[in-house]
Amino acid sequence: MITIHVNFYQRICLWNLAGGAQVGNLRDAAPYLRMVEKFRPNDQEMLETEFRLEQGTGFLWKPPSFGYGDRAIELESDEQEKLVLALESQPQIKVSDAAWQIELLKQLKPAAREAEAVVA
């Protein structure tokens, strides 16, 4: 298990990334579904940020304060593995997102190697 710290924007990006993953069967979908639930803003956050989908623009929201929605999120080893896979296999990425995603991968990958060593 690993704990990652993500801000509200990163949660939205990761929510979409996990939710948009293509898998071969329901068993493979399970870690992604758990990640969707972990990253997804809760109902209170949706209301307080006036979260909405605008046609042609994407998601819009207004955080009520600095740091609003930042979370420490615990990922199981299978979720961690699938998140690494999803991040590394994105067909396109915004350059503005690359820096934080590279840093996130640095957190996830060493932890993935440690988990493999414990299992072996």
CORSULLIN-V136463 format. One record per backbone hydrogen bond with DSSP energy under -0.5 kcal/mol. NH is the residue of the N-H (numbers start at 1). CO is the residue of the C=O. If there is no record, write none. Layout:
NH,CO  NH,CO
//
This chain:
2,75  4,2  4,73  6,4  6,71  11,7  12,8  13,9  14,10  15,11  16,12  17,13  18,14  19,15  20,16  21,18  23,21  29,25  30,26  30,27  32,28  33,29  34,30  35,31  36,32  37,33  38,34  39,35  40,36  46,42  47,43  48,44  49,45  50,47  51,46  52,60  54,52  54,58  57,54  58,54  60,52  62,49  68,65  70,67  71,6  73,4  73,71  75,2  80,76  81,77  82,78  83,79  84,80  85,81  86,82  87,83  88,84  89,85  90,87  97,94  98,94  98,95  99,95  101,97  102,98  103,99  104,100  105,101  106,102  107,103  108,104  109,105  110,106  111,107  112,108  113,109  114,110  115,111  116,112  117,113  118,114  119,115  120,116
//
